[in-house]
Amino acid sequence: MQLTPTNDYDPALTSLTKRIRQTTEGAVGWYRLGQLLVIVGAYDKAENLYLTLLGQKSTENVRERGHIYHMLG
Protein backbone atom coordinates (compact mmCIF):
# COMPACT_ATOMS: atom_id res chain seq x y z
CA MET A 1 0.00 0.00 0.00
CA GLN A 2 1.32 3.41 -0.92
CA LEU A 3 0.24 6.57 0.90
CA THR A 4 -0.51 9.68 -1.09
CA PRO A 5 -0.35 13.19 0.36
CA THR A 6 -3.63 15.08 0.51
CA ASN A 7 -4.98 18.47 1.55
CA ASP A 8 -8.27 20.05 2.61
CA TYR A 9 -9.37 20.36 -1.01
CA ASP A 10 -9.16 16.64 -1.80
CA PRO A 11 -12.66 15.56 -2.96
CA ALA A 12 -12.28 12.05 -1.50
CA LEU A 13 -11.29 13.45 1.90
CA THR A 14 -14.13 15.96 1.78
CA SER A 15 -16.60 13.21 0.92
CA LEU A 16 -15.33 10.97 3.73
CA THR A 17 -15.52 13.80 6.26
CA LYS A 18 -19.08 14.62 5.20
CA ARG A 19 -20.13 10.97 5.50
CA ILE A 20 -18.61 10.66 8.98
CA ARG A 21 -20.46 13.80 10.10
CA GLN A 22 -23.75 12.46 8.73
CA THR A 23 -23.24 9.05 10.33
CA THR A 24 -22.43 10.47 13.76
CA GLU A 25 -24.94 13.32 13.64
CA GLY A 26 -26.16 14.42 17.04
CA ALA A 27 -23.08 13.21 18.89
CA VAL A 28 -20.35 15.62 19.94
CA GLY A 29 -16.72 15.34 20.94
CA TRP A 30 -15.63 12.05 22.42
CA TYR A 31 -19.13 10.61 22.02
CA ARG A 32 -18.86 11.11 18.26
CA LEU A 33 -15.54 9.24 18.24
CA GLY A 34 -17.05 6.42 20.30
CA GLN A 35 -19.99 6.13 17.94
CA LEU A 36 -17.66 6.04 14.94
CA LEU A 37 -15.53 3.33 16.57
CA VAL A 38 -18.65 1.20 17.07
CA ILE A 39 -19.69 1.72 13.46
CA VAL A 40 -16.32 0.58 12.10
CA GLY A 41 -16.28 -2.44 14.42
CA ALA A 42 -13.53 -1.28 16.78
CA TYR A 43 -15.57 -2.42 19.79
CA ASP A 44 -12.63 -2.79 22.21
CA LYS A 45 -11.45 0.74 21.50
CA ALA A 46 -14.99 2.11 21.84
CA GLU A 47 -15.42 0.26 25.14
CA ASN A 48 -12.15 1.67 26.48
CA LEU A 49 -13.19 5.17 25.45
CA TYR A 50 -16.61 4.90 27.09
CA LEU A 51 -15.17 3.42 30.29
CA THR A 52 -12.68 6.29 30.42
CA LEU A 53 -15.52 8.78 29.97
CA LEU A 54 -17.45 7.13 32.82
CA GLY A 55 -14.46 7.65 35.09
CA GLN A 56 -14.36 11.38 34.46
CA LYS A 57 -16.06 13.90 36.69
CA SER A 58 -17.62 15.56 33.64
CA THR A 59 -20.00 12.61 33.21
CA GLU A 60 -21.86 13.14 36.46
CA ASN A 61 -24.87 14.13 34.36
CA VAL A 62 -27.36 11.24 34.49
CA ARG A 63 -28.31 11.65 30.84
CA GLU A 64 -24.68 11.47 29.68
CA ARG A 65 -24.01 8.42 31.83
CA GLY A 66 -27.17 6.80 30.47
CA HIS A 67 -25.96 7.34 26.92
CA ILE A 68 -22.59 5.81 27.75
CA TYR A 69 -24.19 2.76 29.35
CA HIS A 70 -26.45 2.42 26.32
CA MET A 71 -23.45 2.46 23.98
CA LEU A 72 -21.62 -0.07 26.16
CA GLY A 73 -24.63 -2.35 25.94
Buried (B, 14 or more C-beta within 10 A) or exposed (E): EEEEEEEEEEEEEEEEEEEBEEEBEEBEEBBBBBBBBBEEEBEEBBBEBBEEBEEEEEBEEEEBEEBBEEBBE
